[in-house]
Amino acid sequence: MKTVREATFDLFRAHGMTTIFGNPGSTELPMLKDFPGDFKYVLGLQELVVVGMADGFAQASGQVTHVNLHTAPGVGNAIGGISNAQANKAPLLITAGQQVRPQITIEANLTNRDAVFAPQPYVKWSHEPPRATDVPLAIARAIHHASLPPKGPAFVSIPMDDWDQESDENIRRSVLARGVSGAAMPNPVALEEVAQLLHAARRPVVIAGPDIDAAGGWDAAVALAKKQRLPVWATPAPGGGRLGFPEDHPNFQGILPPAIGPASETLAGHDLVLVLGSSVFPYYPYIPGEFLPQGATLVQVTSDPAEAARAPIGRAIVGDVALALVRLLELVGPSERPAPQARELPGEPAETEPLSGSAAMAALADAWPEDAIAVVETPSSTLVLRNRLRLSRPGSYYFSTSGGLGFGIAAAVGVQLAQPERPVVCVLGEGSAQYGITALWTAATYRVPVTFVVLRNEEYAILKWFADLEQASGAPGLDLPGLDVASVGEAYGVPAQEVYEREVLAETLREAIAVEDGPRLVQVPVAAGMWLE
């Protein structure tokens, strides 16, 4: 008879989940003992980083990814990362150890009291099995929850003495035999109505969201825009964790502003707004106005019923966005509307000392390989990065949609592990880097060839911008003197250097990105302020 532990590892194998991200504690050791040779354990030094790495791996691989935490303290440390994963729709199985069953009631040290409640607001399902024999069944259920749209994290708390108990053979066989899939076709009648609206519209527009990429709808989105001569905007940057449309395409117009009034003003003149794979909309900050310009109709297609329910305007159709796009392509003919005008691209940045954020991103664009992946957490330079790089391949951009920091530096490691054939470049501010700085140790230890590009402006530039917007002058804690991520990187074993000139920066980045035997870090002092062009 197999143990619960053996049955569970068989379940992981059946789902192809042989990479585990974790930070072990005493309550996790019974699961990890005699670790199987066909599994890989990726160690992170703090739980927020561990979840961030798993988040990046899950999104870039498209597979449910296992992250293992240490009872209540580990889950507490990880909550910010779990919140990020929920917003990113990253399919994670999160397990955490628990005290032995005989000591849970007396709340011995390391008991996770009310274990299912701490992560509950941020996961799709949270559970602690009532019996040891139910552990494989609970984990299987969590995997299915994580994989079904909208994808996201699911959590299981496991008492540490459960692993060596005998498994239930019926449960073991049943969980290995099960499969769950979930790409639901949107209402076909509703899609026919959308096709009719597209045919009748004078100036329709598409807002392309991250679920286009996640669902595999990239090519269909491009074909629909071309066939119908549709201008395309990206969903506002706070919710644009992935790109839904190639940003070098002539139909691409830019990134929709993230506030109610400005977004509506940007869409003025359009009579049909077709929102594909996005919420409506990830607004922040609050700048009031009409949700839509006068005379416009909005239709949203989303796999997430919660996004459909909370949208403040328009009609919503729930279903797989890639299937919806393929069907719309079949339903509509070529349009005779004029093709949208290509957007104006930014000119050469001015020469300044230190470099502007625009100049730094222009240097990165000079060095950018066609197949590279950007993982981004530089709030003051995100827009200029996208305007300069104009990424044009699916799976080329990852950004946390929750607004919480600590995702980028960790997720880049996970993305690179999931996509070893493509170079990964993590662009982040020196302030953002601090939230997950120990990810540098993991990158160095496992020889993960991420290129970290750190923009050093000695401030929280995005917060100073918000302070002006919110008339909150005099707020403390917005300056960051003395943060030297290059020195910290060297201490963790990551070769690092600081570069000051644009031409030198481009060449340094070109060389760093080409390295395949481990990470590199390039730090760039940049001028203070927000960079939007």
C-alpha angles and dihedrals in degrees: 000000000000122000123242088254094053092046091050094051088050087055091051090051091051089057095043090245099142097135115080123189113204156139106218129219132176092276091057099048095087089060094045101044116117087012109211116254093227092060129079122215116202110199122212122186097223130029098238087058092046092055091044092054091048090047092055092045093049094049095044095045097038089224133119105260127206121228119181121205136186112255118269100337092049094047089048092052090048100049094097090052092047089052089052091049091051091052091045092050089232112170104232133166104207117193127180133187123245135195117275111280096249090060102041095086093051089045097232117191113300093022108148099222112213087357096185095056104061096066095029100104090054103043135066093229134008125192147159111201115238092218134033091236089060094062096094090046092050092047091048090051091050091051090053092048091050093050099047121088124300085039118212147131125309125191136217125182112206126193109233095234092058095078098072095045120107113267124231106251093210091054092045093052094044097051091047091051097048126096129181126192130175125189102134120198110234117241103292093212090053090051090051088054090051089052089052091049090051091050093051098040119107097200112010122176134195126221106202117208136192095262090070088069095038092051095046095249099129099110093043091051091053092047093050092049091050095044094048096034091236125174109228129209124187117239112262113290097249089063098033099097090152133020118255098190137028108268094209092059117115090233092056112104104181140263119323113240112257099230129083100241098041092045091053092047091051090054094048112135095029117113098191125040112191110193112196123190097346141097117251090267141329092223122191134175109030110249106156127223141113114320090226134015117259114282096017126128121203127207121183127198113195138154090216117086090196091058090049093050098048099045107119096213143026137015123309129207116195118213145083109319095211092054089047092053093049091051093047089053088057093047101049130065129211114295126231092208116122112268113255116261115253114250122252113258123220117266128229111305118243119260108254138160113256097027119258118240086250092056092048091051091046088056090050089051089052089056098038117126114219093240098044125126123221121211107188137198105150104115096186094052105031096105095047090047091057093044091052100040097040091194112214109180130079117256092026103118135049126179130159112253096197098074091237120127127228097063102097104057091044099039091053089065091051093045091051092049089051094045105036093160094060126066114243122209119191113202114192144147122254089245094051090049092064093066092066103014094139089069085082089068091053092048091051096042095050094038092238106175099222118148109220114203110192119194107207113201099146094233146069090255095179091055092051088052090051091046089059092045093048094041089239100141119167096037112154128227100044099114124079109192119176102017107145109179092174091064091046090049091053089051090054091049100261114132105237142176139176119233128193110180128069099229092046090046093053092051093044091051092047090055094043094050090052092058112107104177100071146327129309129197126208117187119199124191107220134183118267122261143057120304114208106155 
